[in-house]
């Protein structure tokens, strides 16, 4: 469907809504109310269209976050992204050793080098999101200094 056609479809109920509101506000008479209702219809129909697109984008990219739960982390790899925000913001990994991290998050990490490991988080819901996210954990002197999330 083309955009002007969709806006035209939205304009029909918008016109009747504007006409009804004008009648409730007792603006104009029945004859000129039909023409006066066209003005807000022309203005509001594209705004409603943009609003619908915005809501669709928001709903497609929204995902609920939850607190870190070791059991859920281990059993549901595809939904680890829900807990990643809590892990990063609470800084529960900062200052821990690699052994403590593997005890908490498990052995299924990818090691870039001795100072950088990553855990798979699954696919974060979003538009055009075709790659999984990972939780990057950086070490200095054997202790975690930074935790980040990025798309691979």
Residue, then its C-alpha position, 0 to 999 in steps of 0.5 A: x500500500x502506498x502512503x497517500x492511500x493509507x492516509x486517505x483511509x485514515x482521513x475518513x474516520x478522522x473526518x467523521x470524528x472532527x465533524x462529531x467534535x465540532x457538533x459537540x462543541x456547537x461550532x458552526x451549523x450543520x451545513x458549514x460543519x462539513x467543510x470546516x471538518x476538512x481542515x483538521x482532517x487534512x492536518x491530523x491524518x498524516x500525524x495519526x499515520x506517523x503516530x501509528x508508525x512510531x507505535x509500531x517501531x516502539x512495540x517491535x523494539x521493546x523488550x522487558x528486562x528482568x533481574x539476573x537469575x543464575x538458573x534462568x541464565x543457564x537454562x535459557x541462552x536465547x533470552x539472556x538479553x533480558x538480564x544483561x541490563x541488570x548485570x551491567x547497571x548493578x555492576x555485580x561483575x566488577x572486581x570479580x575474577x575469571x573463576x568467579x565469573x565462570x562460577x556465576x555465569x557458566x563455562x559457555x563463554x567465548x574468549x577473545x584473549x586473556x583479558x576479554x571474554x563474551x557470553x552470548x545473549x540471544x537476539x534482542x528484539x528490534x527492527x532489522x536485528x539479525x545478529x545476536x548480542x553478546x555480553x563483553x567482560x573485560x579484565x585488568x590484572x585478573x579482575x573485571x573492570x568493564x562490562x558491555x553489551x554489543x551486537x555481533 
